[in-house]
Amino acid sequence: MSARSHEISNLGPIGQLRTGRVPRRLVQLLAGLALFGFSIALMVRGALGLAPWDVLHSGMVRWLPLTLGQAIVLASFVVLLLWLPLGERPGIGTLANAVVIGLVTDASLNVLPVLDGWLPRVSLLVAGVALNGLAGAVYIGAQLGRGPRDGLMTGLARRTGRSLRLVRTLLEVVVLAAGLALGGVAGVGTVLFALAIGPLTQFFLPWVMVREGDSGVAPADVRV
């Protein structure tokens, strides 16, 4: 693995398109978002707890006439409104993220069966968390814009001067608390996700990062 470090691009939509290799990056973006939505569905079918944001989404469907995927889309656009005072710049991937993940989550839930027994459910949970880490790295590595929730995190970090790690932790605690208050689904899977998703994404990201100006994709140490 190369020792060279790399930072995720903060370019606007036009700058993202000008960096080249657009077809390859669009395919990677959509593949990552689709895998992300599928990973959420796996965790739902595992029924052992969801990621903090999905605890919120699952709480929303208890009070609103929405499917889980529709709740994800609605929450995404609400979060995008919070970008305005933070000065974050949306990209192609930002809008795709807001829509595609929710659509794929609903489509996946329509075909994935409900399983009984601890072993199948634990398997779905572990597969969902692992795939979520890979999917997040794939769509982030396409360098076509942050997702709504990631942009909220980076915007708050920049405005407050606090570290990304601290802001992400506090944000997810607030989101989780709100989800629990709404009756969202939390459990051991929520804890597993919180502990594993950062290291998993960090592990996969160097292998799928599209570097600006590069002729190909190669492993690198990545500062996120």
Buried (B, 14 or more C-beta within 10 A) or exposed (E): EEEEEBEBBBBEBEEBBEBEBBEEBBEBBBBBBBBBBBBBBBBBBBBBBBBBBBBBBBBBBEEEEBBBBBBBBBBBEEBBEBBEEBEBBBBBBBBBBBBBBBBBBBBBBEEBEEEEEEEBBBBBBBBBBBBBBBBBBBBBBBBBBBBBBBBBBBBBBBEEEEEBEEBBEBBBEEBBBBBBEBBBBBBEBBEBBBEBBBEBBBEBBBBBBBBBEBEEBEEBEBEB
